[in-house]
Amino acid sequence: MKKKITKAKTTYDFDKTKAYAINEAIELAKKFSKTKFDSSLEIHLRLGIDTKKGDQQVRAAVSLPHGTGKTVKVAAFVTPDKEKEVKAAGADLVGGDELIAEIKKTEKTDFQVAVAEPVMMKSLAQIAKILGTRGLMPSPKNDTVTPDPAKAVAELKRGKVSFRNDDTGNVHVAIGKLSFGTDKLTENFNAIIEAIRKVKPSSSKGLYIKNASVSSTMGPGIKVAI
C-alpha cells in the first residue's frame, strides 16, 4: 500500500483582509520570503477598466529610481550608422535586416526587450508574429520605437520597465529585489503607481485602481493601501 505524503501547509501570520501601508507590506513580504535566492518583489494591481474596449488598454513604461536588480538582455534593431551608439549603450544584440532574417529563420529570441528605430519597423513586420506572441514587439507606447535607440537602451539597462494590463484588467510588475531595502522598494512602488495613474484611460469610469498587493517570489500576496 502506498503511503500518502502530506505536505506541511505554510501559514503566514498577518491579517489577509487588511490593506497595509506600503512600507509595512514590504516588511511582511520580506518576513515571509522563504527562498534561498534573492527574491523579487512584485506589485499586482486590479484596475477598473473594460479590457474589451481598445481605448481602455493600459500600457506604459517607467524608469524605476533604483532599477529592478535584474540584468536585462536588450536587442536593438537599427540602421548601420546607429550600431556603434547602441553597442556603447549596452545593447546585447545589434543589427538590422540580417538580424531580422536570422530571427525569421530560427525563431530564436534570446533577449527580454527589443528597441527599434522607426525606419526599421517596416522590416520588423516580417517577424511581428514571432515577437508579438512573446511580448517583444517594439512599440512607441513604451518608448521602444524611437529615433534615439541608444538612449532607450541605456534606460532599459538602468532599470526602465514596461507594463500593460492583461485580459482580466490586472497589471503585474517586478519592482526590485528584497535585498534593496524597504525605502528603495517603496520609492520604486510609488513610481509605478504614479505611472499607472498618468495613463488612466479617459473613458474609464468609477474606481480606477481597485486594489493593490505585493508579494515576494513564491510568497503570499499582501494587500496595500493606495
HELIX and SHEET records of a PDB file:
HELIX    1   1 ILE A   22  LYS A   31  1                                  10    
HELIX    2   2 GLY A   54  GLN A   56  5                                   3    
HELIX    3   3 PRO A   80  LYS A   82  5                                   3    
HELIX    4   4 GLU A   83  ALA A   89  1                                   7    
HELIX    5   5 ASP A   97  THR A  106  1                                  10    
HELIX    6   6 PRO A  118  MET A  120  5                                   3    
HELIX    7   7 MET A  121  LEU A  124  1                                   4    
HELIX    8   8 ALA A  125  ILE A  127  5                                   3    
HELIX    9   9 ALA A  128  THR A  133  1                                   6    
HELIX   10  10 PRO A  140  ASN A  142  5                                   3    
HELIX   11  11 PRO A  149  ARG A  158  1                                  10    
HELIX   12  12 LEU A  178  PHE A  180  5                                   3    
HELIX   13  13 THR A  182  LYS A  198  1                                  17    
SHEET    1   A 4 ASN A 170  LYS A 177  0                                        
SHEET    2   A 4 SER A  40  LEU A  47 -1                                        
SHEET    3   A 4 ILE A 209  SER A 216 -1                                        
SHEET    4   A 4 ILE A 222  VAL A 224 -1                                        
SHEET    1   B 2 ARG A  59  SER A  63  0                                        
SHEET    2   B 2 LYS A 160  ARG A 164 -1                                        
SHEET    1   C 3 LEU A  93  GLY A  95  0                                        
SHEET    2   C 3 VAL A  74  PHE A  77  1                                        
SHEET    3   C 3 VAL A 113  ALA A 116  1                                        
END                                                                             
